[in-house]
């Protein structure tokens, strides 16, 4: 088996998560998170569409994590994001973090918007 070192350039991978937080590039970020190649910031959740729409200029696809389990996002939210030209993949937050990390390490134009898992949901 051949092992290759994963390099993330300037972007920060999601290192872990727990009840109400994510660990990004070794630092804990409380609450919901948006991550892109240009940085990580807090996010107010699914109602905060204004924070997601501008991502269409930076990335090709947004991985949207819905918490511990996969759930449908509001149809209006999906429509708004797709109308802005942003591909949206909805999955559980753990799966979204893993997928984001893999594609980020490949240098892809991806973003992540994740809801927390556990007690702070």
C-alpha positions as CSV (number, residue, x, y, z in Angstrom):
1,X,0.0,0.0,0.0
2,X,1.3,3.4,-0.9
3,X,0.5,6.3,1.4
4,X,0.6,9.9,0.2
5,X,0.8,13.0,2.5
6,X,-2.3,15.2,2.2
7,X,-1.5,18.8,1.6
8,X,-4.2,21.5,2.0
9,X,-2.3,24.6,0.7
10,X,-3.7,27.6,2.5
11,X,-7.1,26.0,3.3
12,X,-7.8,24.5,6.6
13,X,-9.3,21.0,6.9
14,X,-11.9,20.0,9.4
15,X,-10.0,18.1,12.0
16,X,-12.9,17.0,14.2
17,X,-16.2,17.9,15.7
18,X,-18.3,17.4,18.8
19,X,-21.4,18.6,20.5
20,X,-21.7,22.2,19.3
21,X,-18.3,22.7,17.8
22,X,-15.9,22.0,15.0
23,X,-12.1,21.8,15.1
24,X,-10.7,23.5,12.0
25,X,-6.9,23.6,11.4
26,X,-6.3,22.8,15.1
27,X,-8.6,25.5,16.4
28,X,-12.0,25.0,18.0
29,X,-14.9,27.0,16.4
30,X,-18.1,27.0,18.3
31,X,-21.4,26.6,16.5
32,X,-22.2,26.2,12.8
33,X,-19.4,26.8,10.3
34,X,-18.7,27.8,6.7
35,X,-15.3,26.8,5.4
36,X,-13.7,27.6,2.0
37,X,-10.2,27.8,0.6
38,X,-10.0,31.3,1.9
39,X,-10.9,30.6,5.5
40,X,-13.5,29.5,8.1
41,X,-16.2,31.5,9.8
42,X,-19.2,31.1,12.0
43,X,-22.6,30.6,10.3
44,X,-26.1,31.3,11.6
45,X,-27.6,28.2,10.0
46,X,-30.0,27.4,7.2
47,X,-31.8,30.7,7.6
48,X,-28.6,32.6,6.8
49,X,-28.9,32.3,3.0
50,X,-27.0,35.6,2.6
51,X,-23.8,34.0,3.8
52,X,-24.1,31.2,1.3
53,X,-25.0,32.9,-2.0
54,X,-21.7,34.7,-2.5
55,X,-19.9,31.4,-2.4
56,X,-21.1,30.8,-6.0
57,X,-18.3,33.2,-7.1
58,X,-15.6,31.2,-5.3
59,X,-16.6,27.5,-5.6
60,X,-18.3,24.9,-7.8
61,X,-20.0,22.9,-5.1
62,X,-21.2,23.5,-1.6
63,X,-21.3,20.5,0.8
64,X,-24.2,21.3,3.2
65,X,-24.1,19.3,6.4
66,X,-27.5,19.0,8.2
67,X,-26.2,17.8,11.6
68,X,-25.9,14.2,12.9
69,X,-28.3,12.9,10.3
70,X,-29.0,13.7,6.7
71,X,-32.2,15.9,6.3
72,X,-33.9,17.7,3.5
73,X,-33.1,21.4,3.3
74,X,-35.9,23.9,2.5
75,X,-36.8,23.8,-1.2
76,X,-36.5,27.6,-1.3
77,X,-33.0,27.5,0.0
78,X,-31.9,24.9,-2.6
79,X,-33.6,26.9,-5.4
80,X,-31.9,30.1,-4.3
81,X,-28.4,28.5,-4.2
82,X,-28.9,26.7,-7.5
83,X,-30.2,29.9,-9.2
84,X,-27.0,31.6,-8.0
85,X,-25.0,28.9,-9.8
86,X,-23.9,26.9,-6.8
87,X,-24.1,23.2,-6.9
88,X,-25.4,21.8,-3.5
89,X,-24.8,18.4,-2.0
90,X,-26.7,17.7,1.2
91,X,-25.5,15.1,3.6
92,X,-24.9,14.6,7.3
93,X,-22.3,17.0,8.8
94,X,-19.8,14.2,9.5
95,X,-20.0,13.0,5.8
96,X,-19.9,16.6,4.6
97,X,-16.7,17.2,6.6
98,X,-15.0,14.1,5.2
99,X,-16.0,14.8,1.6
100,X,-14.9,18.5,1.9
101,X,-11.5,17.4,3.3
102,X,-10.9,14.9,0.5
103,X,-11.8,17.3,-2.3
104,X,-10.0,20.2,-0.7
105,X,-6.8,18.1,-0.6
106,X,-7.2,17.6,-4.3
107,X,-7.3,21.3,-4.9
108,X,-11.0,21.4,-5.9
109,X,-13.1,24.5,-5.7
110,X,-15.4,23.4,-2.8
111,X,-17.1,25.0,0.2
112,X,-18.6,23.6,3.4
113,X,-21.5,24.8,5.4
114,X,-22.2,22.5,8.4
115,X,-24.7,22.5,11.3
116,X,-23.3,21.2,14.5
117,X,-24.0,17.7,15.8
118,X,-25.0,16.8,19.3
119,X,-26.2,18.9,22.2
120,X,-26.0,22.4,20.7
121,X,-28.2,21.6,17.6
